[in-house]
């Protein structure tokens, strides 16, 4: 009986070790797991390519909309769908002071953005306007590429995505480098395999340079 109990104990220990190892791989090596999921586009079925664990859509087009902003906007996919995407890492300032129902407004958020970017509330709104204008300009041509996992954190059909501009730049990185966004929102490993922590470190360096 004791031998059987001892055998069960080691079985449980083995299962625990396997579970911890799986958790560790998920936590510390996401780029390795993502690479295993890569696959080419399936022309016959219309399935997009998968790169670094993200669905890749090439040839997307900018869609004008009153809610478009520097870090959140609508794009038309090659299959005709129009979806709203939210950039990883980059948070552009609000482009206007707004009031909503129930006495709510975005003034506290604007003040928070101004503090992080080292400027005044009014000046940071002007930065938000500039970010909105320049993103619309940067994505207005052909050749916009997006990478998304269809992650919808707010339940409002705004999906996190990495965006590659027609001139082959990561949009979130360009915005931070130009001083048009702060490093503030959710991050993730890049489709090219760059780990999240490495990308965040680089963006924080760019952010400091932009503030100087």
C-alpha positions as CSV (number, residue, x, y, z in Angstrom):
1,X,0.0,0.0,0.0
2,X,2.8,2.4,0.9
3,X,4.6,1.6,-2.4
4,X,1.4,2.5,-4.3
5,X,1.0,5.7,-2.4
6,X,4.6,6.6,-3.0
7,X,4.2,5.9,-6.7
8,X,1.1,8.2,-6.9
9,X,3.0,10.9,-5.1
10,X,5.8,10.8,-7.7
11,X,3.2,10.8,-10.5
12,X,1.7,14.0,-9.1
13,X,5.2,15.5,-8.7
14,X,5.9,14.7,-12.4
15,X,2.7,16.3,-13.6
16,X,3.4,19.4,-11.5
17,X,6.9,19.6,-13.1
18,X,5.5,19.3,-16.6
19,X,2.8,21.9,-15.8
20,X,5.4,24.4,-14.4
21,X,7.7,23.8,-17.4
22,X,4.8,24.5,-19.8
23,X,3.9,27.7,-17.9
24,X,7.6,28.8,-18.0
25,X,7.8,28.4,-21.7
26,X,4.5,30.3,-22.2
27,X,5.8,33.1,-19.9
28,X,9.4,33.5,-20.9
29,X,9.6,32.2,-24.5
30,X,6.5,33.4,-26.3
31,X,8.4,34.2,-29.5
32,X,9.5,30.5,-29.8
33,X,6.0,29.2,-29.4
34,X,4.6,31.8,-31.8
35,X,7.1,30.7,-34.5
36,X,5.8,27.2,-34.4
37,X,2.4,28.5,-35.5
38,X,3.6,30.2,-38.7
39,X,2.0,29.2,-41.9
40,X,1.6,30.7,-45.4
41,X,-1.6,32.2,-46.7
42,X,-4.1,29.8,-48.2
43,X,-5.1,31.4,-51.5
44,X,-7.8,28.7,-52.2
45,X,-9.6,29.3,-48.9
46,X,-8.8,32.9,-48.4
47,X,-7.0,32.2,-45.1
48,X,-4.4,34.8,-44.2
49,X,-0.7,34.0,-43.5
50,X,0.2,33.5,-39.8
51,X,3.5,35.2,-38.8
52,X,4.9,35.1,-35.3
53,X,1.5,33.9,-34.2
54,X,-0.4,36.8,-35.7
55,X,-2.7,36.8,-38.7
56,X,-1.0,38.9,-41.4
57,X,-3.1,41.0,-43.8
58,X,-1.3,42.8,-46.7
59,X,-2.8,45.5,-48.9
60,X,-5.1,47.1,-46.2
61,X,-6.6,50.5,-46.9
62,X,-7.3,53.5,-44.6
63,X,-11.0,54.2,-44.0
64,X,-12.0,57.7,-42.9
65,X,-14.1,57.8,-39.7
66,X,-14.8,60.5,-37.2
67,X,-13.5,58.3,-34.4
68,X,-10.1,57.6,-36.0
69,X,-7.2,58.8,-33.8
70,X,-3.4,58.5,-33.8
71,X,-3.4,55.0,-32.2
72,X,-6.9,53.7,-33.0
73,X,-8.4,53.7,-36.5
74,X,-10.3,51.7,-39.2
75,X,-8.7,49.8,-42.0
76,X,-10.3,47.9,-44.9
77,X,-8.9,44.3,-45.2
78,X,-8.3,42.7,-48.5
79,X,-11.5,40.6,-48.1
80,X,-13.6,43.8,-47.8
81,X,-14.1,43.8,-44.1
82,X,-13.7,47.1,-42.2
83,X,-12.3,46.7,-38.7
84,X,-11.0,49.1,-36.0
85,X,-7.5,48.4,-34.7
86,X,-5.6,49.6,-31.7
87,X,-1.8,49.8,-31.6
88,X,0.3,47.8,-29.2
89,X,2.6,49.9,-27.0
90,X,1.8,53.4,-28.2
91,X,-0.8,55.8,-26.7
92,X,-1.3,59.0,-28.6
93,X,-2.8,61.9,-26.7
94,X,-6.4,62.8,-27.0
95,X,-7.0,65.1,-30.0
96,X,-9.8,67.1,-28.3
97,X,-11.3,67.9,-24.9
98,X,-14.5,65.9,-24.7
99,X,-17.5,65.7,-22.4
100,X,-19.8,62.6,-22.3
101,X,-23.1,61.7,-20.7
102,X,-23.3,61.5,-16.9
103,X,-20.8,64.3,-16.3
104,X,-17.9,62.2,-17.6
105,X,-15.0,63.7,-19.7
106,X,-11.5,62.9,-20.9
107,X,-9.8,65.8,-19.1
108,X,-8.1,63.6,-16.5
109,X,-6.7,61.4,-19.2
110,X,-5.4,64.4,-21.1
111,X,-3.7,65.7,-17.9
112,X,-2.1,62.2,-17.3
113,X,-0.8,62.2,-20.9
114,X,0.5,65.7,-20.6
115,X,2.4,64.8,-17.4
116,X,4.0,61.8,-18.9
117,X,5.0,63.7,-22.1
118,X,6.3,66.7,-20.1
119,X,4.0,69.3,-21.5
120,X,0.8,71.2,-20.7
121,X,-2.8,69.9,-21.2
122,X,-3.4,72.2,-24.1
123,X,-0.1,71.4,-25.8
124,X,-0.6,67.6,-25.5
125,X,-4.0,67.9,-27.2
126,X,-2.2,69.7,-30.1
127,X,0.2,66.7,-30.2
128,X,-2.8,64.4,-30.4
129,X,-4.2,66.4,-33.3
130,X,-0.8,66.2,-35.1
131,X,-0.6,62.4,-34.5
132,X,-4.1,61.9,-35.9
133,X,-3.2,63.9,-39.0
134,X,0.1,62.3,-39.6
135,X,-1.2,58.7,-39.1
136,X,-4.0,59.3,-41.6
137,X,-1.4,60.6,-44.0
138,X,1.1,57.7,-43.4
139,X,-1.6,55.1,-44.0
140,X,-3.4,56.7,-46.9
141,X,-1.4,54.9,-49.5
142,X,-1.5,51.3,-50.6
143,X,0.6,48.7,-49.0
144,X,-0.5,48.9,-45.3
145,X,0.2,45.6,-43.5
146,X,-1.4,44.5,-40.2
147,X,-0.6,41.7,-37.8
148,X,-3.3,40.8,-35.3
149,X,-4.4,38.1,-32.9
150,X,-7.9,39.6,-32.8
151,X,-7.4,40.5,-29.1
152,X,-10.3,42.6,-28.1
153,X,-9.6,43.8,-24.5
154,X,-12.4,46.4,-24.2
155,X,-15.2,44.4,-25.8
156,X,-15.8,47.2,-28.3
157,X,-14.4,45.6,-31.5
158,X,-11.1,47.4,-31.3
159,X,-8.5,44.8,-31.9
160,X,-4.9,45.1,-30.9
161,X,-2.5,45.1,-33.9
162,X,1.0,45.8,-35.2
163,X,0.9,48.0,-38.3
164,X,3.5,48.2,-41.0
165,X,3.3,51.4,-43.0
166,X,3.7,51.5,-46.8
167,X,7.3,52.8,-46.4
168,X,8.0,49.7,-44.2
169,X,8.1,51.2,-40.7
170,X,6.4,49.9,-37.5
171,X,3.8,52.5,-36.9
172,X,3.9,52.3,-33.0
173,X,7.6,52.8,-33.0
174,X,7.6,55.7,-35.5
175,X,5.0,57.5,-33.3
176,X,7.1,57.2,-30.2
177,X,10.2,58.2,-32.0
178,X,8.5,61.3,-33.4
179,X,7.2,62.3,-30.0
180,X,3.6,61.7,-31.0
181,X,2.9,58.9,-28.5
182,X,3.9,57.7,-25.0
183,X,4.8,54.1,-24.2
184,X,1.8,53.3,-22.0
185,X,-0.6,50.6,-23.4
186,X,-0.4,46.8,-23.8
187,X,2.7,45.4,-25.4
188,X,3.4,42.0,-27.1
189,X,6.2,40.2,-29.0
190,X,6.7,41.6,-32.5
191,X,5.8,39.4,-35.5
192,X,9.5,39.3,-36.4
193,X,10.3,37.5,-33.1
194,X,11.5,40.5,-31.1
195,X,10.6,39.8,-27.5
196,X,8.1,42.2,-25.8
197,X,10.7,43.3,-23.1
198,X,13.3,44.1,-25.8
199,X,10.8,46.2,-27.8
200,X,9.6,48.0,-24.7
201,X,13.2,48.9,-23.7
202,X,13.9,50.3,-27.2
203,X,10.7,52.3,-27.2
204,X,11.5,53.8,-23.8
205,X,14.9,54.9,-25.1
206,X,13.2,56.5,-28.1
207,X,10.6,58.1,-25.8
208,X,13.4,59.7,-23.7
209,X,15.1,61.0,-26.8
210,X,11.9,62.5,-28.1
211,X,11.3,64.3,-24.9
212,X,14.8,65.8,-24.9
